[in-house]
Structures are given as structure tokens and as C-alpha cells.
């Protein structure tokens, strides 16, 4: 099948070599192309999820930093007041 996709051989040549009909070959090719398309969509969805996760992580890190600073300031204020 790769030979056909890369145009090194014709469908007829590959079918003769594999001893299958062109109908079967075309069905297999369509199934392979659909699987590739689905895999690419899944990868795109995964990348989108990764970007969202990185954004959420950065936001959480900023919040932790802000809370740590507030905690430190409150501790100093508490010691100063007592």
C-alpha cells in the first residue's frame, strides 16, 4: 500500500503482487486513510488538552506564589503585632 501512496507502483501492480482485487485494495486504502485521519484528530485534541493543562498549571503556580507571599507577610505582621 505504501508503494501506491508514494507512487512507486500502481494499484494494479500491487494488487497483482498481493493477489487481491482492486476493490479489496481500495477498501483497505480507504480504511487506512480514515484511521490516519482519526489518529491525526486524536493527536490534535491531545495537543489542545496539553496547552489547556499548561495554562492551568501556570495559573496555579501564580496563585501558589501569591498565597506564599501573603502568608509570609501575614506571618511578619503577626510577629510584629505580638
mmCIF file of the N, C-alpha and C atoms, coordinates in Angstrom:
data_MODEL
# 
_entry.id   MODEL 
# 
loop_
_atom_site.group_PDB 
_atom_site.id 
_atom_site.type_symbol 
_atom_site.label_atom_id 
_atom_site.label_alt_id 
_atom_site.label_comp_id 
_atom_site.label_asym_id 
_atom_site.label_entity_id 
_atom_site.label_seq_id 
_atom_site.pdbx_PDB_ins_code 
_atom_site.Cartn_x 
_atom_site.Cartn_y 
_atom_site.Cartn_z 
_atom_site.occupancy 
_atom_site.B_iso_or_equiv 
_atom_site.pdbx_formal_charge 
_atom_site.auth_seq_id 
_atom_site.auth_comp_id 
_atom_site.auth_asym_id 
_atom_site.auth_atom_id 
_atom_site.pdbx_PDB_model_num 
ATOM 1   N N  . UNK A 1 1  ? 0.829   -1.187  0.000   1.00 0.00 ? 1  UNK A N  1 
ATOM 2   C CA . UNK A 1 1  ? 0.000   0.000   0.000   1.00 0.00 ? 1  UNK A CA 1 
ATOM 3   C C  . UNK A 1 1  ? 0.871   1.247   0.000   1.00 0.00 ? 1  UNK A C  1 
ATOM 4   N N  . UNK A 1 2  ? 1.951   1.246   0.750   1.00 0.00 ? 2  UNK A N  1 
ATOM 5   C CA . UNK A 1 2  ? 2.839   2.407   0.802   1.00 0.00 ? 2  UNK A CA 1 
ATOM 6   C C  . UNK A 1 2  ? 3.418   2.706   -0.579  1.00 0.00 ? 2  UNK A C  1 
ATOM 7   N N  . UNK A 1 3  ? 3.690   1.674   -1.334  1.00 0.00 ? 3  UNK A N  1 
ATOM 8   C CA . UNK A 1 3  ? 4.230   1.877   -2.684  1.00 0.00 ? 3  UNK A CA 1 
ATOM 9   C C  . UNK A 1 3  ? 3.248   2.657   -3.552  1.00 0.00 ? 3  UNK A C  1 
ATOM 10  N N  . UNK A 1 4  ? 1.962   2.415   -3.367  1.00 0.00 ? 4  UNK A N  1 
ATOM 11  C CA . UNK A 1 4  ? 0.943   3.153   -4.130  1.00 0.00 ? 4  UNK A CA 1 
ATOM 12  C C  . UNK A 1 4  ? 0.860   4.594   -3.633  1.00 0.00 ? 4  UNK A C  1 
ATOM 13  N N  . UNK A 1 5  ? 0.858   4.761   -2.312  1.00 0.00 ? 5  UNK A N  1 
ATOM 14  C CA . UNK A 1 5  ? 0.746   6.113   -1.753  1.00 0.00 ? 5  UNK A CA 1 
ATOM 15  C C  . UNK A 1 5  ? 1.943   6.985   -2.121  1.00 0.00 ? 5  UNK A C  1 
ATOM 16  N N  . UNK A 1 6  ? 3.113   6.362   -2.251  1.00 0.00 ? 6  UNK A N  1 
ATOM 17  C CA . UNK A 1 6  ? 4.308   7.122   -2.626  1.00 0.00 ? 6  UNK A CA 1 
ATOM 18  C C  . UNK A 1 6  ? 4.535   7.119   -4.135  1.00 0.00 ? 6  UNK A C  1 
ATOM 19  N N  . UNK A 1 7  ? 3.592   6.525   -4.859  1.00 0.00 ? 7  UNK A N  1 
ATOM 20  C CA . UNK A 1 7  ? 3.584   6.491   -6.323  1.00 0.00 ? 7  UNK A CA 1 
ATOM 21  C C  . UNK A 1 7  ? 4.779   5.750   -6.930  1.00 0.00 ? 7  UNK A C  1 
ATOM 22  N N  . UNK A 1 8  ? 5.306   4.770   -6.177  1.00 0.00 ? 8  UNK A N  1 
ATOM 23  C CA . UNK A 1 8  ? 6.368   3.931   -6.732  1.00 0.00 ? 8  UNK A CA 1 
ATOM 24  C C  . UNK A 1 8  ? 5.784   2.800   -7.563  1.00 0.00 ? 8  UNK A C  1 
ATOM 25  N N  . UNK A 1 9  ? 4.518   2.443   -7.260  1.00 0.00 ? 9  UNK A N  1 
ATOM 26  C CA . UNK A 1 9  ? 3.835   1.388   -8.011  1.00 0.00 ? 9  UNK A CA 1 
ATOM 27  C C  . UNK A 1 9  ? 2.385   1.789   -8.218  1.00 0.00 ? 9  UNK A C  1 
ATOM 28  N N  . UNK A 1 10 ? 1.790   1.192   -9.225  1.00 0.00 ? 10 UNK A N  1 
ATOM 29  C CA . UNK A 1 10 ? 0.372   1.438   -9.468  1.00 0.00 ? 10 UNK A CA 1 
ATOM 30  C C  . UNK A 1 10 ? -0.456  0.484   -8.622  1.00 0.00 ? 10 UNK A C  1 
ATOM 31  N N  . UNK A 1 11 ? -1.741  0.805   -8.500  1.00 0.00 ? 11 UNK A N  1 
ATOM 32  C CA . UNK A 1 11 ? -2.652  -0.068  -7.771  1.00 0.00 ? 11 UNK A CA 1 
ATOM 33  C C  . UNK A 1 11 ? -2.666  -1.442  -8.420  1.00 0.00 ? 11 UNK A C  1 
ATOM 34  N N  . UNK A 1 12 ? -2.702  -1.484  -9.723  1.00 0.00 ? 12 UNK A N  1 
ATOM 35  C CA . UNK A 1 12 ? -2.730  -2.759  -10.444 1.00 0.00 ? 12 UNK A CA 1 
ATOM 36  C C  . UNK A 1 12 ? -1.500  -3.605  -10.133 1.00 0.00 ? 12 UNK A C  1 
ATOM 37  N N  . UNK A 1 13 ? -0.334  -2.985  -10.107 1.00 0.00 ? 13 UNK A N  1 
ATOM 38  C CA . UNK A 1 13 ? 0.897   -3.724  -9.808  1.00 0.00 ? 13 UNK A CA 1 
ATOM 39  C C  . UNK A 1 13 ? 0.859   -4.327  -8.406  1.00 0.00 ? 13 UNK A C  1 
ATOM 40  N N  . UNK A 1 14 ? 0.455   -3.536  -7.452  1.00 0.00 ? 14 UNK A N  1 
ATOM 41  C CA . UNK A 1 14 ? 0.411   -4.026  -6.072  1.00 0.00 ? 14 UNK A CA 1 
ATOM 42  C C  . UNK A 1 14 ? -0.635  -5.124  -5.924  1.00 0.00 ? 14 UNK A C  1 
ATOM 43  N N  . UNK A 1 15 ? -1.770  -4.953  -6.559  1.00 0.00 ? 15 UNK A N  1 
ATOM 44  C CA . UNK A 1 15 ? -2.822  -5.966  -6.485  1.00 0.00 ? 15 UNK A CA 1 
ATOM 45  C C  . UNK A 1 15 ? -2.359  -7.298  -7.082  1.00 0.00 ? 15 UNK A C  1 
ATOM 46  N N  . UNK A 1 16 ? -1.649  -7.233  -8.187  1.00 0.00 ? 16 UNK A N  1 
ATOM 47  C CA . UNK A 1 16 ? -1.109  -8.461  -8.777  1.00 0.00 ? 16 UNK A CA 1 
ATOM 48  C C  . UNK A 1 16 ? -0.122  -9.119  -7.817  1.00 0.00 ? 16 UNK A C  1 
ATOM 49  N N  . UNK A 1 17 ? 0.758   -8.321  -7.222  1.00 0.00 ? 17 UNK A N  1 
ATOM 50  C CA . UNK A 1 17 ? 1.752   -8.869  -6.297  1.00 0.00 ? 17 UNK A CA 1 
ATOM 51  C C  . UNK A 1 17 ? 1.094   -9.509  -5.071  1.00 0.00 ? 17 UNK A C  1 
ATOM 52  N N  . UNK A 1 18 ? 0.065   -8.867  -4.554  1.00 0.00 ? 18 UNK A N  1 
ATOM 53  C CA . UNK A 1 18 ? -0.613  -9.365  -3.352  1.00 0.00 ? 18 UNK A CA 1 
ATOM 54  C C  . UNK A 1 18 ? -1.713  -10.372 -3.665  1.00 0.00 ? 18 UNK A C  1 
ATOM 55  N N  . UNK A 1 19 ? -2.028  -10.502 -4.938  1.00 0.00 ? 19 UNK A N  1 
ATOM 56  C CA . UNK A 1 19 ? -3.095  -11.389 -5.417  1.00 0.00 ? 19 UNK A CA 1 
ATOM 57  C C  . UNK A 1 19 ? -4.431  -11.051 -4.761  1.00 0.00 ? 19 UNK A C  1 
ATOM 58  N N  . UNK A 1 20 ? -4.772  -9.760  -4.822  1.00 0.00 ? 20 UNK A N  1 
ATOM 59  C CA . UNK A 1 20 ? -6.058  -9.283  -4.321  1.00 0.00 ? 20 UNK A CA 1 
ATOM 60  C C  . UNK A 1 20 ? -6.719  -8.444  -5.409  1.00 0.00 ? 20 UNK A C  1 
ATOM 61  N N  . UNK A 1 21 ? -8.020  -8.280  -5.273  1.00 0.00 ? 21 UNK A N  1 
ATOM 62  C CA . UNK A 1 21 ? -8.736  -7.462  -6.253  1.00 0.00 ? 21 UNK A CA 1 
ATOM 63  C C  . UNK A 1 21 ? -8.504  -5.986  -5.967  1.00 0.00 ? 21 UNK A C  1 
ATOM 64  N N  . UNK A 1 22 ? -8.693  -5.179  -6.998  1.00 0.00 ? 22 UNK A N  1 
ATOM 65  C CA . UNK A 1 22 ? -8.560  -3.733  -6.813  1.00 0.00 ? 22 UNK A CA 1 
ATOM 66  C C  . UNK A 1 22 ? -9.650  -3.211  -5.870  1.00 0.00 ? 22 UNK A C  1 
ATOM 67  N N  . UNK A 1 23 ? -10.807 -3.862  -5.874  1.00 0.00 ? 23 UNK A N  1 
ATOM 68  C CA . UNK A 1 23 ? -11.886 -3.467  -4.962  1.00 0.00 ? 23 UNK A CA 1 
ATOM 69  C C  . UNK A 1 23 ? -11.446 -3.639  -3.504  1.00 0.00 ? 23 UNK A C  1 
ATOM 70  N N  . UNK A 1 24 ? -10.858 -4.796  -3.217  1.00 0.00 ? 24 UNK A N  1 
ATOM 71  C CA . UNK A 1 24 ? -10.367 -5.038  -1.852  1.00 0.00 ? 24 UNK A CA 1 
ATOM 72  C C  . UNK A 1 24 ? -9.272  -4.042  -1.493  1.00 0.00 ? 24 UNK A C  1 
ATOM 73  N N  . UNK A 1 25 ? -8.356  -3.833  -2.419  1.00 0.00 ? 25 UNK A N  1 
ATOM 74  C CA . UNK A 1 25 ? -7.264  -2.905  -2.170  1.00 0.00 ? 25 UNK A CA 1 
ATOM 75  C C  . UNK A 1 25 ? -7.799  -1.512  -1.885  1.00 0.00 ? 25 UNK A C  1 
ATOM 76  N N  . UNK A 1 26 ? -8.746  -1.046  -2.693  1.00 0.00 ? 26 UNK A N  1 
ATOM 77  C CA . UNK A 1 26 ? -9.312  0.301   -2.497  1.00 0.00 ? 26 UNK A CA 1 
ATOM 78  C C  . UNK A 1 26 ? -10.033 0.412   -1.160  1.00 0.00 ? 26 UNK A C  1 
ATOM 79  N N  . UNK A 1 27 ? -10.719 -0.666  -0.739  1.00 0.00 ? 27 UNK A N  1 
ATOM 80  C CA . UNK A 1 27 ? -11.394 -0.665  0.559   1.00 0.00 ? 27 UNK A CA 1 
ATOM 81  C C  . UNK A 1 27 ? -10.351 -0.557  1.679   1.00 0.00 ? 27 UNK A C  1 
ATOM 82  N N  . UNK A 1 28 ? -9.265  -1.329  1.565   1.00 0.00 ? 28 UNK A N  1 
ATOM 83  C CA . UNK A 1 28 ? -8.187  -1.279  2.572   1.00 0.00 ? 28 UNK A CA 1 
ATOM 84  C C  . UNK A 1 28 ? -7.556  0.112   2.626   1.00 0.00 ? 28 UNK A C  1 
ATOM 85  N N  . UNK A 1 29 ? -7.352  0.683   1.446   1.00 0.00 ? 29 UNK A N  1 
ATOM 86  C CA . UNK A 1 29 ? -6.740  2.014   1.392   1.00 0.00 ? 29 UNK A CA 1 
ATOM 87  C C  . UNK A 1 29 ? -7.632  3.046   2.082   1.00 0.00 ? 29 UNK A C  1 
ATOM 88  N N  . UNK A 1 30 ? -8.944  2.997   1.810   1.00 0.00 ? 30 UNK A N  1 
ATOM 89  C CA . UNK A 1 30 ? -9.874  3.928   2.448   1.00 0.00 ? 30 UNK A CA 1 
ATOM 90  C C  . UNK A 1 30 ? -9.885  3.742   3.960   1.00 0.00 ? 30 UNK A C  1 
ATOM 91  N N  . UNK A 1 31 ? -9.853  2.479   4.396   1.00 0.00 ? 31 UNK A N  1 
ATOM 92  C CA . UNK A 1 31 ? -9.828  2.220   5.839   1.00 0.00 ? 31 UNK A CA 1 
ATOM 93  C C  . UNK A 1 31 ? -8.541  2.772   6.458   1.00 0.00 ? 31 UNK A C  1 
ATOM 94  N N  . UNK A 1 32 ? -7.420  2.591   5.786   1.00 0.00 ? 32 UNK A N  1 
ATOM 95  C CA . UNK A 1 32 ? -6.139  3.093   6.292   1.00 0.00 ? 32 UNK A CA 1 
ATOM 96  C C  . UNK A 1 32 ? -6.143  4.613   6.357   1.00 0.00 ? 32 UNK A C  1 
ATOM 97  N N  . UNK A 1 33 ? -6.658  5.262   5.324   1.00 0.00 ? 33 UNK A N  1 
ATOM 98  C CA . UNK A 1 33 ? -6.703  6.728   5.307   1.00 0.00 ? 33 UNK A CA 1 
ATOM 99  C C  . UNK A 1 33 ? -7.636  7.271   6.388   1.00 0.00 ? 33 UNK A C  1 
ATOM 100 N N  . UNK A 1 34 ? -8.757  6.588   6.623   1.00 0.00 ? 34 UNK A N  1 
ATOM 101 C CA . UNK A 1 34 ? -9.671  7.006   7.694   1.00 0.00 ? 34 UNK A CA 1 
ATOM 102 C C  . UNK A 1 34 ? -8.991  6.856   9.057   1.00 0.00 ? 34 UNK A C  1 
ATOM 103 N N  . UNK A 1 35 ? -8.251  5.769   9.234   1.00 0.00 ? 35 UNK A N  1 
ATOM 104 C CA . UNK A 1 35 ? -7.538  5.552   10.502  1.00 0.00 ? 35 UNK A CA 1 
ATOM 105 C C  . UNK A 1 35 ? -6.477  6.629   10.719  1.00 0.00 ? 35 UNK A C  1 
ATOM 106 N N  . UNK A 1 36 ? -5.775  6.997   9.662   1.00 0.00 ? 36 UNK A N  1 
ATOM 107 C CA . UNK A 1 36 ? -4.774  8.057   9.757   1.00 0.00 ? 36 UNK A CA 1 
ATOM 108 C C  . UNK A 1 36 ? -5.446  9.373   10.128  1.00 0.00 ? 36 UNK A C  1 
ATOM 109 N N  . UNK A 1 37 ? -6.577  9.661   9.496   1.00 0.00 ? 37 UNK A N  1 
ATOM 110 C CA . UNK A 1 37 ? -7.315  10.893  9.774   1.00 0.00 ? 37 UNK A CA 1 
ATOM 111 C C  . UNK A 1 37 ? -7.755  10.937  11.233  1.00 0.00 ? 37 UNK A C  1 
ATOM 112 N N  . UNK A 1 38 ? -8.287  9.821   11.742  1.00 0.00 ? 38 UNK A N  1 
ATOM 113 C CA . UNK A 1 38 ? -8.712  9.756   13.141  1.00 0.00 ? 38 UNK A CA 1 
ATOM 114 C C  . UNK A 1 38 ? -7.527  9.932   14.084  1.00 0.00 ? 38 UNK A C  1 
ATOM 115 N N  . UNK A 1 39 ? -6.404  9.322   13.759  1.00 0.00 ? 39 UNK A N  1 
ATOM 116 C CA . UNK A 1 39 ? -5.211  9.443   14.600  1.00 0.00 ? 39 UNK A CA 1 
ATOM 117 C C  . UNK A 1 39 ? -4.744  10.893  14.655  1.00 0.00 ? 39 UNK A C  1 
ATOM 118 N N  . UNK A 1 40 ? -4.812  11.580  13.527  1.00 0.00 ? 40 UNK A N  1 
ATOM 119 C CA . UNK A 1 40 ? -4.397  12.985  13.490  1.00 0.00 ? 40 UNK A CA 1 
ATOM 120 C C  . UNK A 1 40 ? -5.352  13.849  14.315  1.00 0.00 ? 40 UNK A C  1 
ATOM 121 N N  . UNK A 1 41 ? -6.649  13.561  14.248  1.00 0.00 ? 41 UNK A N  1 
ATOM 122 C CA . UNK A 1 41 ? -7.625  14.312  15.045  1.00 0.00 ? 41 UNK A CA 1 
ATOM 123 C C  . UNK A 1 41 ? -7.374  14.079  16.525  1.00 0.00 ? 41 UNK A C  1 
ATOM 124 N N  . UNK A 1 42 ? -7.118  12.806  16.892  1.00 0.00 ? 42 UNK A N  1 
ATOM 125 C CA . UNK A 1 42 ? -6.842  12.484  18.289  1.00 0.00 ? 42 UNK A CA 1 
ATOM 126 C C  . UNK A 1 42 ? -5.604  13.234  18.772  1.00 0.00 ? 42 UNK A C  1 
ATOM 127 N N  . UNK A 1 43 ? -4.578  13.307  17.940  1.00 0.00 ? 43 UNK A N  1 
ATOM 128 C CA . UNK A 1 43 ? -3.345  13.999  18.306  1.00 0.00 ? 43 UNK A CA 1 
ATOM 129 C C  . UNK A 1 43 ? -3.614  15.495  18.486  1.00 0.00 ? 43 UNK A C  1 
ATOM 130 N N  . UNK A 1 44 ? -4.425  16.070  17.594  1.00 0.00 ? 44 UNK A N  1 
ATOM 131 C CA . UNK A 1 44 ? -4.761  17.497  17.708  1.00 0.00 ? 44 UNK A CA 1 
ATOM 132 C C  . UNK A 1 44 ? -5.530  17.762  18.998  1.00 0.00 ? 44 UNK A C  1 
ATOM 133 N N  . UNK A 1 45 ? -6.470  16.871  19.326  1.00 0.00 ? 45 UNK A N  1 
ATOM 134 C CA . UNK A 1 45 ? -7.227  17.020  20.570  1.00 0.00 ? 45 UNK A CA 1 
ATOM 135 C C  . UNK A 1 45 ? -6.304  16.905  21.777  1.00 0.00 ? 45 UNK A C  1 
ATOM 136 N N  . UNK A 1 46 ? -5.361  15.976  21.705  1.00 0.00 ? 46 UNK A N  1 
ATOM 137 C CA . UNK A 1 46 ? -4.407  15.797  22.797  1.00 0.00 ? 46 UNK A CA 1 
ATOM 138 C C  . UNK A 1 46 ? -3.540  17.049  22.969  1.00 0.00 ? 46 UNK A C  1 
ATOM 139 N N  . UNK A 1 47 ? -3.077  17.610  21.852  1.00 0.00 ? 47 UNK A N  1 
ATOM 140 C CA . UNK A 1 47 ? -2.269  18.835  21.919  1.00 0.00 ? 47 UNK A CA 1 
ATOM 141 C C  . UNK A 1 47 ? -3.062  19.986  22.526  1.00 0.00 ? 47 UNK A C  1 
ATOM 142 N N  . UNK A 1 48 ? -4.336  20.088  22.155  1.00 0.00 ? 48 UNK A N  1 
ATOM 143 C CA . UNK A 1 48 ? -5.194  21.134  22.711  1.00 0.00 ? 48 UNK A CA 1 
ATOM 144 C C  . UNK A 1 48 ? -5.333  20.946  24.215  1.00 0.00 ? 48 UNK A C  1 
ATOM 145 N N  . UNK A 1 49 ? -5.488  19.695  24.640  1.00 0.00 ? 49 UNK A N  1 
ATOM 146 C CA . UNK A 1 49 ? -5.586  19.405  26.067  1.00 0.00 ? 49 UNK A CA 1 
ATOM 147 C C  . UNK A 1 49 ? -4.295  19.735  26.793  1.00 0.00 ? 49 UNK A C  1 
ATOM 148 N N  . UNK A 1 50 ? -3.156  19.459  26.150  1.00 0.00 ? 50 UNK A N  1 
ATOM 149 C CA . UNK A 1 50 ? -1.860  19.774  26.751  1.00 0.00 ? 50 UNK A CA 1 
ATOM 150 C C  . UNK A 1 50 ? -1.692  21.274  26.951  1.00 0.00 ? 50 UNK A C  1 
ATOM 151 N N  . UNK A 1 51 ? -2.098  22.052  25.958  1.00 0.00 ? 51 UNK A N  1 
ATOM 152 C CA . UNK A 1 51 ? -1.996  23.512  26.053  1.00 0.00 ? 51 UNK A CA 1 
ATOM 153 C C  . UNK A 1 51 ? -2.885  24.020  27.185  1.00 0.00 ? 51 UNK A C  1 
ATOM 154 N N  . UNK A 1 52 ? -4.089  23.470  27.296  1.00 0.00 ? 52 UNK A N  1 
ATOM 155 C CA . UNK A 1 52 ? -5.004  23.883  28.361  1.00 0.00 ? 52 UNK A CA 1 
ATOM 156 C C  . UNK A 1 52 ? -4.419  23.515  29.725  1.00 0.00 ? 52 UNK A C  1 
ATOM 157 N N  . UNK A 1 53 ? -3.837  22.325  29.825  1.00 0.00 ? 53 UNK A N  1 
ATOM 158 C CA . UNK A 1 53 ? -3.243  21.891  31.084  1.00 0.00 ? 53 UNK A CA 1 
ATOM 159 C C  . UNK A 1 53 ? -2.064  22.777  31.473  1.00 0.00 ? 53 UNK A C  1 
ATOM 160 N N  . UNK A 1 54 ? -1.239  23.147  30.511  1.00 0.00 ? 54 UNK A N  1 
ATOM 161 C CA . UNK A 1 54 ? -0.108  24.033  30.784  1.00 0.00 ? 54 UNK A CA 1 
ATOM 162 C C  . UNK A 1 54 ? -0.585  25.409  31.253  1.00 0.00 ? 54 UNK A C  1 
ATOM 163 N N  . UNK A 1 55 ? -1.656  25.909  30.660  1.00 0.00 ? 55 UNK A N  1 
ATOM 164 C CA . UNK A 1 55 ? -2.223  27.192  31.072  1.00 0.00 ? 55 UNK A CA 1 
ATOM 165 C C  . UNK A 1 55 ? -2.733  27.107  32.501  1.00 0.00 ? 55 UNK A C  1 
ATOM 166 N N  . UNK A 1 56 ? -3.435  26.026  32.823  1.00 0.00 ? 56 UNK A N  1 
ATOM 167 C CA . UNK A 1 56 ? -3.965  25.848  34.167  1.00 0.00 ? 56 UNK A CA 1 
ATOM 168 C C  . UNK A 1 56 ? -2.843  25.690  35.190  1.00 0.00 ? 56 UNK A C  1 
ATOM 169 N N  . UNK A 1 57 ? -1.788  24.983  34.819  1.00 0.00 ? 57 UNK A N  1 
ATOM 170 C CA . UNK A 1 57 ? -0.649  24.803  35.711  1.00 0.00 ? 57 UNK A CA 1 
ATOM 171 C C  . UNK A 1 57 ? 0.030   26.146  35.998  1.00 0.00 ? 57 UNK A C  1 
ATOM 172 N N  . UNK A 1 58 ? 0.228   26.952  34.959  1.00 0.00 ? 58 UNK A N  1 
ATOM 173 C CA . UNK A 1 58 ? 0.849   28.267  35.142  1.00 0.00 ? 58 UNK A CA 1 
ATOM 174 C C  . UNK A 1 58 ? -0.007  29.134  36.055  1.00 0.00 ? 58 UNK A C  1 
ATOM 175 N N  . UNK A 1 59 ? -1.311  29.063  35.875  1.00 0.00 ? 59 UNK A N  1 
ATOM 176 C CA . UNK A 1 59 ? -2.222  29.837  36.725  1.00 0.00 ? 59 UNK A CA 1 
ATOM 177 C C  . UNK A 1 59 ? -2.131  29.358  38.173  1.00 0.00 ? 59 UNK A C  1 
ATOM 178 N N  . UNK A 1 60 ? -2.070  28.060  38.385  1.00 0.00 ? 60 UNK A N  1 
ATOM 179 C CA . UNK A 1 60 ? -1.953  27.509  39.742  1.00 0.00 ? 60 UNK A CA 1 
ATOM 180 C C  . UNK A 1 60 ? -0.630  27.927  40.383  1.00 0.00 ? 60 UNK A C  1 
ATOM 181 N N  . UNK A 1 61 ? 0.446   27.922  39.604  1.00 0.00 ? 61 UNK A N  1 
ATOM 182 C CA . UNK A 1 61 ? 1.745   28.344  40.135  1.00 0.00 ? 61 UNK A CA 1 
ATOM 183 C C  . UNK A 1 61 ? 1.727   29.814  40.554  1.00 0.00 ? 61 UNK A C  1 
ATOM 184 N N  . UNK A 1 62 ? 1.069   30.651  39.761  1.00 0.00 ? 62 UNK A N  1 
ATOM 185 C CA . UNK A 1 62 ? 0.952   32.067  40.127  1.00 0.00 ? 62 UNK A CA 1 
ATOM 186 C C  . UNK A 1 62 ? 0.155   32.225  41.421  1.00 0.00 ? 62 UNK A C  1 
ATOM 187 N N  . UNK A 1 63 ? -0.923  31.472  41.549  1.00 0.00 ? 63 UNK A N  1 
ATOM 188 C CA . UNK A 1 63 ? -1.747  31.531  42.761  1.00 0.00 ? 63 UNK A CA 1 
ATOM 189 C C  . UNK A 1 63 ? -0.949  31.068  43.973  1.00 0.00 ? 63 UNK A C  1 
ATOM 190 N N  . UNK A 1 64 ? -0.210  29.977  43.833  1.00 0.00 ? 64 UNK A N  1 
ATOM 191 C CA . UNK A 1 64 ? 0.617   29.482  44.940  1.00 0.00 ? 64 UNK A CA 1 
ATOM 192 C C  . UNK A 1 64 ? 1.653   30.524  45.339  1.00 0.00 ? 64 UNK A C  1 
ATOM 193 N N  . UNK A 1 65 ? 2.283   31.150  44.380  1.00 0.00 ? 65 UNK A N  1 
ATOM 194 C CA . UNK A 1 65 ? 3.261   32.192  44.664  1.00 0.00 ? 65 UNK A CA 1 
ATOM 195 C C  . UNK A 1 65 ? 2.649   33.364  45.412  1.00 0.00 ? 65 UNK A C  1 
ATOM 196 N N  . UNK A 1 66 ? 1.475   33.787  44.950  1.00 0.00 ? 66 UNK A N  1 
ATOM 197 C CA . UNK A 1 66 ? 0.785   34.905  45.595  1.00 0.00 ? 66 UNK A CA 1 
ATOM 198 C C  . UNK A 1 66 ? 0.404   34.532  47.024  1.00 0.00 ? 66 UNK A C  1 
ATOM 199 N N  . UNK A 1 67 ? -0.127  33.318  47.221  1.00 0.00 ? 67 UNK A N  1 
ATOM 200 C CA . UNK A 1 67 ? -0.526  32.888  48.560  1.00 0.00 ? 67 UNK A CA 1 
ATOM 201 C C  . UNK A 1 67 ? 0.675   32.735  49.485  1.00 0.00 ? 67 UNK A C  1 
ATOM 202 N N  . UNK A 1 68 ? 1.792   32.255  48.954  1.00 0.00 ? 68 UNK A N  1 
ATOM 203 C CA . UNK A 1 68 ? 3.005   32.129  49.772  1.00 0.00 ? 68 UNK A CA 1 
ATOM 204 C C  . UNK A 1 68 ? 3.476   33.504  50.220  1.00 0.00 ? 68 UNK A C  1 
ATOM 205 N N  . UNK A 1 69 ? 3.438   34.485  49.334  1.00 0.00 ? 69 UNK A N  1 
ATOM 206 C CA . UNK A 1 69 ? 3.838   35.840  49.685  1.00 0.00 ? 69 UNK A CA 1 
ATOM 207 C C  . UNK A 1 69 ? 2.899   36.429  50.729  1.00 0.00 ? 69 UNK A C  1 
ATOM 208 N N  . UNK A 1 70 ? 1.591   36.246  50.542  1.00 0.00 ? 70 UNK A N  1 
ATOM 209 C CA . UNK A 1 70 ? 0.619   36.740  51.514  1.00 0.00 ? 70 UNK A CA 1 
ATOM 210 C C  . UNK A 1 70 ? 0.838   36.084  52.876  1.00 0.00 ? 70 UNK A C  1 
ATOM 211 N N  . UNK A 1 71 ? 1.091   34.777  52.872  1.00 0.00 ? 71 UNK A N  1 
ATOM 212 C CA . UNK A 1 71 ? 1.332   34.044  54.113  1.00 0.00 ? 71 UNK A CA 1 
ATOM 213 C C  . UNK A 1 71 ? 2.570   34.585  54.831  1.00 0.00 ? 71 UNK A C  1 
ATOM 214 N N  . UNK A 1 72 ? 3.615   34.846  54.074  1.00 0.00 ? 72 UNK A N  1 
ATOM 215 C CA . UNK A 1 72 ? 4.843   35.393  54.650  1.00 0.00 ? 72 UNK A CA 1 
ATOM 216 C C  . UNK A 1 72 ? 4.577   36.776  55.254  1.00 0.00 ? 72 UNK A C  1 
ATOM 217 N N  . UNK A 1 73 ? 3.862   37.620  54.524  1.00 0.00 ? 73 UNK A N  1 
ATOM 218 C CA . UNK A 1 73 ? 3.553   38.959  55.029  1.00 0.00 ? 73 UNK A CA 1 
ATOM 219 C C  . UNK A 1 73 ? 2.681   38.905  56.274  1.00 0.00 ? 73 UNK A C  1 
ATOM 220 N N  . UNK A 1 74 ? 1.699   38.001  56.285  1.00 0.00 ? 74 UNK A N  1 
ATOM 221 C CA . UNK A 1 74 ? 0.838   37.862  57.453  1.00 0.00 ? 74 UNK A CA 1 
ATOM 222 C C  . UNK A 1 74 ? 1.631   37.363  58.658  1.00 0.00 ? 74 UNK A C  1 
ATOM 223 N N  . UNK A 1 75 ? 2.574   36.460  58.408  1.00 0.00 ? 75 UNK A N  1 
ATOM 224 C CA . UNK A 1 75 ? 3.415   35.962  59.494  1.00 0.00 ? 75 UNK A CA 1 
ATOM 225 C C  . UNK A 1 75 ? 4.254   37.084  60.093  1.00 0.00 ? 75 UNK A C  1 
ATOM 226 N N  . UNK A 1 76 ? 4.834   37.909  59.230  1.00 0.00 ? 76 UNK A N  1 
ATOM 227 C CA . UNK A 1 76 ? 5.637   39.044  59.717  1.00 0.00 ? 76 UNK A CA 1 
ATOM 228 C C  . UNK A 1 76 ? 4.770   40.036  60.480  1.00 0.00 ? 76 UNK A C  1 
ATOM 229 N N  . UNK A 1 77 ? 3.570   40.296  59.947  1.00 0.00 ? 77 UNK A N  1 
ATOM 230 C CA . UNK A 1 77 ? 2.669   41.235  60.622  1.00 0.00 ? 77 UNK A CA 1 
ATOM 231 C C  . UNK A 1 77 ? 2.247   40.676  61.963  1.00 0.00 ? 77 UNK A C  1 
ATOM 232 N N  . UNK A 1 78 ? 1.985   39.398  62.030  1.00 0.00 ? 78 UNK A N  1 
ATOM 233 C CA . UNK A 1 78 ? 1.582   38.760  63.276  1.00 0.00 ? 78 UNK A CA 1 
ATOM 234 C C  . UNK A 1 78 ? 2.678   38.845  64.329  1.00 0.00 ? 78 UNK A C  1 
ATOM 235 N N  . UNK A 1 79 ? 3.930   38.602  63.935  1.00 0.00 ? 79 UNK A N  1 
ATOM 236 C CA . UNK A 1 79 ? 5.048   38.693  64.862  1.00 0.00 ? 79 UNK A CA 1 
ATOM 237 C C  . UNK A 1 79 ? 5.249   40.147  65.323  1.00 0.00 ? 79 UNK A C  1 
ATOM 238 N N  . UNK A 1 80 ? 5.029   41.087  64.436  1.00 0.00 ? 80 UNK A N  1 
ATOM 239 C CA . UNK A 1 80 ? 5.223   42.493  64.763  1.00 0.00 ? 80 UNK A CA 1 
ATOM 240 C C  . UNK A 1 80 ? 4.153   42.970  65.765  1.00 0.00 ? 80 UNK A C  1 
ATOM 241 N N  . UNK A 1 81 ? 2.917   42.425  65.619  1.00 0.00 ? 81 UNK A N  1 
ATOM 242 C CA . UNK A 1 81 ? 1.808   42.837  66.471  1.00 0.00 ? 81 UNK A CA 1 
ATOM 243 C C  . UNK A 1 81 ? 1.845   42.153  67.839  1.00 0.00 ? 81 UNK A C  1 
ATOM 244 N N  . UNK A 1 82 ? 2.562   41.072  67.985  1.00 0.00 ? 82 UNK A N  1 
ATOM 245 C CA . UNK A 1 82 ? 2.562   40.381  69.278  1.00 0.00 ? 82 UNK A CA 1 
ATOM 246 C C  . UNK A 1 82 ? 3.757   40.721  70.119  1.00 0.00 ? 82 UNK A C  1 
# 
